[in-house]
Amino acid sequence: MKQVEVFVELCREDAILPEYARPGDAGMDVFAAEDVIIEPGQTVIVPTGLKLAIPEGYEIQVRPRSGISLNTPLRIVNSPGTIDSGYRDELGIIINNSSFIPNSSSIPTSPSLVYTLDSKGNKMGTYKIRKGDRIAQIVLQEVPRIKFNLVKSVKDIGKDRGGGFGSTGV
């Protein structure tokens, strides 16, 4: 299996290196580097404690973990997120709490009513991401460069599948 060297700096105390959970996994789990509270409707950046030097010609894509998507209202809003090869600052994961609570007085404010990533059942309310929680996954992707070739019409190049947006149905 091909391996590509990516240099990593641990820029926070106790930061955890990403890791593959199982052999053959495409994505590596990424861990929170600090506790973060996310209120309903709030979008935050969860720090990972990692700075990366990705080789030119590659990107790292940030993707959700399926268990978090299934069991919580937490969403990675720019998924997949792209970490470019020239980016050298700390990797942060942008997470939104999509909880909808019509009456703001029903938002849990007591620490005992704050949910964690271990909570099941997609409970609406405030969530606490704990330092060391697996919050996302990253995938290394090769990124070829685009070379545009200006033509008068693309109609006769290749095959036109026909139809536009929504043409294949819902």
Phi, psi and omega in degrees: 000134181293136174237141179241131182282124174239125180276141182226139175244131174273108188258005175224147178299137177068015174299149183246132176296141174301152180212152173280132180287323183219153175302139179089351178296141177279325185254147175259136177289140178245141188248146175290140181262354177202162175290138179220132175263133179236111179282158176306133180081354184272145174242130183226163170255121178264117181289148179251344183078017183241136167241135187240148169241099183270135180297147175301141183095001179228161170225162167248127177264136176260127183229158178289159169269134186298323180296321177293317180296324181284319192259353181222165174272015181277133184226141170274108194284337180250044186273132354281138174279148180249128171255112182285158182297336181271357182280128183235003178277179182295137175287123176239144181256120182275114183237135177246138173266105185275014178305136174246117177234108187298328181250113184299338179288348179269001178288126180300129177242341178283137179304332180287345180257008178272129183275160177237178179293345176280345180295139180250162173093012176053050182290136178276136178148198181280139179238145174245119170270127183262147175307128181097349176294143173280117190247343183195179172228152179240145179229129176277130181230138172284141184234098176291152178277143178272135172240108180283141176239106184288125179230164179287326181207141176264358186305320185261010178261121183068204183244132176276119181289345181079152178082162181238210180303127177076010186290342181264004177098185182261000000 
